[in-house]
């Protein structure tokens, strides 16, 4: 399963994404028995990378030039969280 999210700038740093993602992860791992969830983050987005790490995601590497912004290639960081890691995390 792959995770994606976006918030308008007026809603950044208010805890909305963390609260919503924590509920989403609980539902996926507990009710749906999902084994693995992945997220890709624009490598320039330190806030999203930090959020995923706080939720227990582990960086699995850089996808070099994974996307384009106009004519500029952008790296993407790949994160993943496994069900057994979430089960052992403090929530």
C-alpha distances in whole Angstrom, upper triangle without the diagonal:
4,7,10,14,17,20,24,26,28,26,25,25,26,23,21,18,18,19,17,14,15,15,12,11,14,13,9,11,14,14,11,11,7,8,6,5,6,9,12,15,18,21,23,21,22,22,18,18,20,18,15,18,19,16,16,13,15,16,15,18,19,18,21,22,19,20,23,25,28,29,28,25,23,21,17,16,13,12,10,10,11,12,15,15,15,17,20,19,22,21
4,7,10,14,17,21,23,25,23,22,23,24,21,19,16,16,18,15,12,15,15,12,11,15,14,11,13,16,16,14,14,11,11,8,5,5,6,8,12,15,17,20,18,19,19,15,15,18,16,13,16,18,15,15,12,14,14,14,16,16,15,19,19,16,16,20,21,24,26,24,22,19,18,14,13,11,10,9,10,12,14,17,16,16,19,21,20,22,21
4,7,11,14,17,20,22,19,18,19,20,17,16,12,13,14,12,9,12,13,9,9,13,13,11,13,16,16,14,15,12,13,10,7,6,5,8,10,14,16,18,16,17,16,12,13,15,13,11,14,15,13,14,11,14,14,15,16,17,16,19,20,16,17,20,21,24,26,24,22,19,18,14,13,11,10,9,10,13,14,18,16,15,18,20,19,20,19
4,7,11,14,16,19,16,15,17,18,16,14,11,13,14,12,10,13,14,11,12,16,15,14,16,19,19,18,19,16,17,14,10,9,7,8,9,12,15,16,14,16,14,11,12,15,13,11,15,16,14,16,14,16,16,17,18,17,16,19,19,16,15,17,18,21,23,22,20,17,16,13,13,12,12,12,14,16,18,21,20,18,21,23,21,23,21
4,7,10,13,15,13,12,14,15,13,11,8,11,12,10,9,13,13,11,13,16,16,15,18,20,21,19,21,18,20,17,13,12,9,10,10,12,15,16,13,15,13,10,12,14,12,11,15,16,14,17,15,17,17,19,20,19,19,21,20,18,16,18,18,21,24,22,21,18,18,15,15,14,14,15,16,19,20,23,21,19,22,24,22,22,20
4,7,9,12,10,10,12,13,13,11,8,12,14,11,11,15,16,14,16,19,19,19,22,24,24,23,25,22,23,21,17,15,12,12,11,12,15,15,12,14,12,10,13,15,13,13,17,17,16,19,17,20,19,21,22,20,20,22,21,18,17,18,17,19,22,21,20,18,18,15,16,17,16,18,19,22,23,26,24,22,26,27,24,25,22
4,6,8,6,7,10,11,11,9,8,11,13,11,12,16,16,16,18,20,21,21,23,25,26,25,27,25,26,23,20,19,15,16,14,14,17,16,13,15,12,11,14,15,13,15,18,18,17,20,19,22,22,24,24,23,23,25,24,22,20,20,19,21,25,23,23,20,21,18,19,20,19,21,21,25,26,28,26,24,27,28,25,25,22
4,5,6,7,11,11,13,11,11,14,16,15,16,19,20,19,21,24,24,25,27,29,29,29,31,28,30,27,23,22,19,18,16,16,19,17,14,16,14,13,17,18,16,18,21,21,21,24,23,25,25,27,27,25,25,26,25,23,21,21,19,21,24,23,24,21,22,20,21,22,22,24,25,28,29,32,30,27,31,32,29,28,26
4,5,5,9,10,13,12,12,15,17,16,17,20,22,21,23,26,27,27,29,31,31,31,33,31,32,29,25,24,20,19,17,16,18,16,13,15,12,13,16,17,16,18,21,20,21,24,23,25,25,27,27,25,26,26,25,24,22,22,19,21,24,23,23,21,22,21,21,23,23,25,26,30,31,33,31,28,32,32,29,29,26
4,6,9,9,12,11,13,15,16,16,18,21,22,22,24,26,27,28,30,32,32,32,34,32,33,31,27,26,23,22,20,20,22,19,16,17,15,15,19,19,17,20,23,22,22,26,25,28,27,30,30,29,29,30,29,28,25,25,23,25,28,27,27,25,26,24,24,26,25,27,28,31,32,35,32,30,32,33,30,29,26
4,7,6,9,7,9,12,13,13,15,17,18,18,21,23,23,24,27,28,28,29,31,29,30,28,24,23,20,21,18,19,21,19,16,16,13,13,17,16,14,17,20,19,19,22,22,25,25,28,28,27,28,29,28,27,25,25,23,26,29,27,27,24,25,23,23,24,23,25,25,28,29,31,29,26,29,30,26,25,22
4,6,8,8,8,11,12,13,14,16,18,18,20,22,23,24,26,28,29,29,30,28,29,26,23,22,18,18,16,16,18,16,12,13,9,10,14,13,11,15,17,16,17,20,20,22,22,25,25,24,25,26,26,25,23,24,22,25,27,25,25,22,22,20,20,21,20,22,23,26,27,29,27,24,27,28,24,24,21
4,6,8,8,9,11,13,14,15,18,18,20,21,23,24,25,27,28,29,30,28,29,26,23,22,19,19,17,17,18,17,13,12,9,10,13,11,10,14,15,14,15,18,19,21,21,25,25,25,26,27,27,26,25,26,24,27,30,28,27,24,23,21,20,22,20,22,22,26,26,28,25,23,26,26,22,21,19
4,6,8,9,10,12,13,14,16,17,19,20,22,23,25,26,27,28,29,28,29,27,24,23,21,22,19,20,22,20,16,16,12,13,16,14,12,15,17,15,16,19,20,23,24,27,28,28,29,31,31,29,28,29,27,30,33,31,30,27,27,24,23,24,22,24,23,26,27,28,26,23,25,26,22,21,18
4,6,5,6,9,10,11,13,14,15,17,19,20,21,22,24,25,26,24,26,24,21,21,18,20,18,20,21,20,16,15,12,12,14,12,10,13,14,12,12,16,17,20,21,25,26,26,27,30,30,28,27,29,28,31,33,31,30,27,26,23,22,22,20,21,20,23,23,25,22,19,22,22,19,17,14
4,6,5,6,8,10,11,12,14,16,17,18,20,21,22,23,24,23,25,23,19,20,17,19,18,20,21,21,17,17,13,12,15,14,11,13,16,14,13,17,18,21,22,25,26,26,27,29,29,27,26,28,26,30,32,30,30,26,26,23,22,22,20,20,20,23,22,25,23,20,22,23,20,19,16
4,5,5,6,8,10,10,12,14,15,16,18,19,20,21,22,20,22,19,16,16,14,15,14,16,18,18,14,14,11,9,12,12,8,10,13,12,11,14,14,18,19,21,23,23,24,26,26,24,23,25,24,27,30,28,27,23,22,19,18,18,16,17,16,19,20,22,20,17,20,21,18,18,15
4,6,5,6,9,10,10,12,14,15,16,18,19,20,21,19,20,18,15,16,14,16,15,18,19,19,15,14,11,10,12,10,7,9,11,9,8,11,12,16,17,20,22,23,24,27,27,25,25,27,26,30,32,30,28,25,23,20,19,18,15,16,15,18,18,20,17,14,17,18,15,14,11
4,6,5,6,9,10,11,13,14,16,17,18,19,20,19,21,19,17,18,16,19,18,21,23,23,19,18,15,14,16,14,11,12,14,12,10,14,15,19,21,24,25,26,27,30,31,28,28,30,29,32,35,33,32,28,27,24,22,21,18,18,17,19,18,20,18,15,17,18,15,14,11
4,6,5,6,9,10,11,12,14,15,16,17,18,17,19,18,15,16,15,17,17,20,22,22,19,19,16,14,16,15,12,12,15,13,11,15,15,19,21,23,25,25,26,29,29,26,26,28,27,31,33,32,30,27,26,22,21,20,18,17,16,18,18,20,19,15,18,19,17,16,13
4,5,5,6,8,10,10,12,14,15,15,16,15,16,14,11,12,11,14,15,18,20,21,17,17,14,12,13,13,9,9,12,11,8,11,12,15,17,19,21,22,23,26,26,24,24,26,26,29,32,30,28,25,23,20,18,17,14,13,12,15,14,17,15,12,15,17,14,15,12
4,5,5,6,9,10,11,12,14,15,15,14,16,15,12,14,14,17,17,21,22,23,20,19,16,14,15,14,10,10,12,10,7,10,12,15,18,20,23,24,25,28,29,27,27,29,29,33,35,33,31,28,26,22,20,19,15,14,12,14,13,15,14,10,12,14,11,11,8
4,5,5,6,9,10,10,11,13,14,14,16,16,14,16,16,19,20,23,25,26,22,22,19,17,18,18,14,14,16,14,11,14,15,18,21,23,26,27,28,31,31,29,29,31,31,34,37,35,33,30,28,25,23,21,18,17,14,15,14,16,16,12,13,16,14,14,10
4,5,5,6,9,10,10,11,12,11,14,13,11,13,13,16,18,21,23,24,21,21,19,16,17,17,14,13,16,15,11,13,14,17,19,21,23,25,25,28,29,26,26,28,29,32,34,33,31,27,26,22,21,19,16,14,13,14,13,16,15,12,14,17,15,16,13
4,5,5,6,8,10,10,10,9,11,10,8,11,12,16,17,21,22,24,21,21,19,16,16,16,13,11,13,13,9,10,11,14,17,18,21,23,24,27,28,25,26,29,29,33,35,33,30,27,25,21,19,17,14,12,9,10,9,12,11,8,10,13,12,13,11
4,6,5,6,8,9,10,10,12,12,12,15,16,19,21,25,26,28,24,24,22,19,19,19,16,14,16,15,11,12,14,17,20,21,25,26,27,31,32,29,29,32,33,36,38,37,34,31,29,25,23,21,17,15,12,12,10,12,12,8,9,12,11,12,10
4,6,5,5,7,9,9,12,13,12,15,16,20,22,25,27,29,26,26,24,21,21,22,18,17,19,18,14,15,16,19,22,23,26,28,28,31,32,29,29,32,33,36,38,37,35,32,30,26,24,22,19,16,14,14,11,14,15,11,12,16,15,16,14
4,6,6,5,6,6,9,9,9,12,14,18,20,24,25,28,25,25,23,20,20,21,18,16,18,18,14,14,14,17,20,20,23,25,25,29,30,26,27,30,31,34,36,35,32,29,27,24,22,19,16,13,11,11,9,12,13,11,12,15,15,17,15
4,6,6,5,5,7,8,9,13,15,19,21,25,26,29,26,26,24,21,21,21,18,16,17,17,13,13,13,16,19,20,23,25,26,29,31,28,29,32,33,37,38,36,34,31,28,25,22,19,16,13,10,9,6,9,10,8,8,12,12,15,14
4,6,6,8,10,12,13,17,19,23,25,28,30,32,29,29,27,24,24,24,21,19,20,19,16,16,17,20,23,23,27,29,29,33,35,31,32,35,37,40,42,40,37,34,32,28,26,23,20,17,14,12,9,11,13,10,9,13,14,15,14
4,6,8,11,14,14,18,20,24,26,29,31,33,30,30,28,25,26,26,23,21,23,22,18,19,19,22,25,26,29,31,31,34,35,32,33,36,37,40,42,40,38,35,33,29,28,25,22,19,16,15,12,14,16,13,13,17,17,19,17
4,5,9,11,12,15,18,21,24,28,30,32,29,30,28,25,25,26,23,20,22,22,18,19,18,21,23,24,27,28,28,32,33,29,30,33,35,38,39,38,36,33,31,27,26,23,20,17,15,13,11,14,16,14,14,18,18,20,19
4,6,9,11,15,18,21,24,28,29,32,29,29,28,25,25,25,23,20,21,22,18,17,17,19,22,22,25,27,27,31,33,29,30,34,35,38,40,39,36,33,31,27,25,22,19,16,13,11,8,11,13,12,12,15,16,19,18
4,6,7,11,14,18,21,24,26,29,26,26,25,22,22,23,20,17,19,20,16,15,15,17,19,19,22,24,24,27,29,25,27,30,32,35,36,35,32,29,27,23,21,18,16,12,10,8,7,10,12,11,12,15,16,19,18
4,7,10,14,17,20,24,25,28,26,26,25,22,21,22,20,17,18,19,16,14,13,14,17,16,19,22,22,26,28,25,26,30,32,35,36,34,31,29,26,22,20,17,14,10,9,6,5,8,10,10,11,14,15,18,18
4,7,10,13,17,20,21,24,22,22,22,19,17,19,17,14,15,17,14,12,10,11,13,13,16,18,18,22,24,21,23,26,28,32,33,31,28,25,22,19,16,13,10,7,6,5,6,9,10,10,12,14,15,18,18
4,7,10,13,17,18,21,19,19,19,15,15,16,15,11,13,15,12,11,9,11,12,12,15,17,17,20,22,19,20,24,25,28,30,28,25,22,20,16,14,11,8,6,5,7,8,12,11,10,13,16,15,18,17
4,7,10,14,15,18,16,17,17,13,12,15,14,10,12,15,12,12,8,9,10,10,12,13,13,17,18,15,16,20,22,25,26,24,21,18,16,12,10,7,6,4,7,9,11,14,13,13,16,18,17,20,19
4,7,10,12,15,13,14,14,10,9,12,11,8,11,14,12,12,9,10,9,10,11,12,12,15,16,13,14,17,19,22,23,21,19,16,13,10,8,6,5,6,9,12,14,17,15,15,18,20,18,20,19
4,7,9,12,11,12,13,10,9,13,12,10,12,15,14,14,11,11,10,10,10,9,9,12,12,10,11,14,15,19,20,18,15,12,10,6,5,5,6,9,12,15,18,20,18,18,22,23,21,23,22
4,6,8,7,9,10,7,7,10,11,9,12,14,14,15,12,12,10,12,11,9,10,12,12,10,10,13,14,17,19,16,14,10,9,5,5,7,8,11,14,18,20,23,20,20,23,24,22,23,23
4,5,5,9,10,9,9,12,13,13,15,17,18,18,15,15,13,14,12,10,10,10,10,9,9,10,11,14,15,13,11,7,6,5,6,9,11,15,18,21,24,26,24,23,27,28,25,27,26
4,6,7,10,9,8,11,13,13,14,17,18,18,15,14,11,13,10,8,9,9,10,10,11,12,13,16,17,13,11,7,6,5,5,9,11,15,18,21,25,26,23,24,27,27,25,26,26
4,6,9,9,9,12,14,14,15,18,19,20,17,17,14,16,14,12,13,12,12,13,12,13,12,16,17,13,12,9,8,8,9,13,14,18,21,24,27,29,26,26,29,29,27,28,27
4,6,6,7,9,10,11,13,15,16,17,15,16,14,16,15,13,14,15,15,14,14,15,14,18,19,16,15,11,11,9,9,12,13,16,19,22,25,27,24,23,27,27,24,25,24
4,6,5,6,9,10,10,12,14,15,14,14,12,16,15,14,16,17,17,17,17,18,18,21,22,19,18,14,13,12,10,13,13,16,18,22,24,26,22,22,25,25,22,22,22
4,5,5,6,9,10,11,12,14,14,15,14,17,17,16,18,19,20,19,19,20,19,23,24,21,20,17,16,14,13,14,14,16,18,21,23,25,22,20,24,24,20,21,19
4,5,5,6,9,10,11,13,11,13,12,15,15,15,16,18,18,17,17,19,18,22,23,21,19,15,14,12,10,12,11,13,15,18,20,22,19,18,22,22,19,20,18
4,5,5,6,9,10,11,9,10,9,12,12,12,14,16,17,16,17,19,19,23,24,21,19,15,13,10,8,9,8,11,13,17,19,21,17,17,21,20,17,19,18
4,5,5,6,9,10,9,10,11,14,15,15,18,20,21,20,21,23,22,26,27,24,22,19,17,14,12,13,11,13,14,17,20,21,17,16,20,19,16,16,16
4,5,5,6,9,9,11,12,15,16,17,19,21,22,21,21,23,23,27,28,26,24,20,18,15,13,13,11,13,13,16,18,19,16,14,18,18,14,15,14
4,5,5,6,5,8,9,12,14,15,17,19,21,19,20,22,23,26,28,25,23,19,17,14,11,10,8,9,9,13,15,16,13,12,16,16,13,14,13
4,5,5,5,6,8,12,13,15,18,20,22,21,22,25,25,29,30,27,25,21,18,15,12,12,8,10,9,13,15,16,12,12,15,14,11,13,13
4,5,7,10,12,15,17,19,21,24,26,24,25,27,27,31,33,30,28,24,21,19,15,15,12,12,11,14,15,16,13,11,14,13,10,10,10
4,6,9,12,15,17,19,21,24,26,24,25,27,28,31,33,30,28,24,22,19,16,14,11,10,9,11,12,13,10,8,12,12,8,9,8
4,6,10,13,15,18,20,23,25,23,25,28,29,32,34,31,28,24,22,18,15,13,10,9,7,9,10,11,7,7,10,10,7,9,10
4,7,9,12,14,16,20,22,20,21,24,25,29,30,27,25,21,18,15,12,10,6,5,5,8,11,12,9,9,12,12,10,13,13
4,6,9,12,14,18,20,19,21,24,25,29,30,27,24,20,17,14,10,8,5,5,6,9,12,13,10,11,14,14,12,15,16
4,6,8,11,14,17,16,18,21,22,26,26,23,20,17,14,11,7,6,4,7,9,12,15,16,13,15,18,18,16,19,20
4,7,9,13,16,14,17,21,23,26,26,23,20,17,13,11,8,5,5,7,10,12,16,17,14,16,19,19,18,21,22
4,7,9,13,12,15,18,20,24,23,20,17,14,10,9,6,6,8,10,13,16,19,20,18,20,23,23,22,24,25
4,6,9,9,12,15,17,20,20,16,13,10,7,6,5,6,9,12,16,19,22,23,21,22,26,26,24,27,27
4,6,5,9,12,15,18,17,15,11,9,6,5,6,7,11,13,17,20,23,25,23,24,28,28,26,29,29
4,5,8,11,13,16,15,12,8,7,5,6,8,10,14,17,21,23,27,29,26,28,31,31,30,32,32
4,6,7,10,12,11,9,5,5,5,7,10,12,16,19,23,26,29,31,29,30,33,34,32,34,34
4,7,10,13,13,11,7,6,5,6,9,10,14,17,20,23,26,28,27,27,31,32,30,32,32
4,7,10,10,9,6,5,7,7,11,13,16,19,22,25,28,30,29,29,32,33,31,33,33
4,6,6,6,5,6,9,10,14,16,19,22,26,29,31,34,32,32,36,37,35,36,35
4,6,5,6,7,10,12,15,18,21,24,27,30,33,36,33,33,37,38,35,37,36
4,6,8,10,14,15,19,21,24,27,31,34,36,39,37,37,40,41,39,40,39
4,7,10,13,16,19,22,25,28,32,35,38,40,38,38,42,42,40,42,41
4,6,10,13,16,19,22,26,29,32,35,38,35,36,39,40,38,39,38
4,7,10,13,16,19,23,26,29,32,35,32,33,36,37,35,37,36
4,7,10,13,16,20,23,26,29,32,29,29,33,33,31,33,33
4,7,10,13,17,20,23,27,28,26,27,30,30,29,31,30
4,6,10,13,17,20,23,25,23,23,27,27,25,27,27
4,7,10,14,17,20,22,19,20,24,24,22,24,24
4,7,11,13,17,19,17,17,21,21,20,22,22
4,7,10,14,15,13,14,17,18,16,19,19
4,7,10,12,10,11,14,15,14,17,17
4,7,9,7,7,10,11,11,14,14
4,6,5,6,9,10,11,14,15
4,5,5,6,9,10,13,14
4,5,5,6,9,12,14
4,5,5,6,10,12
4,5,5,8,9
4,6,8,9
4,7,9
4,6
4
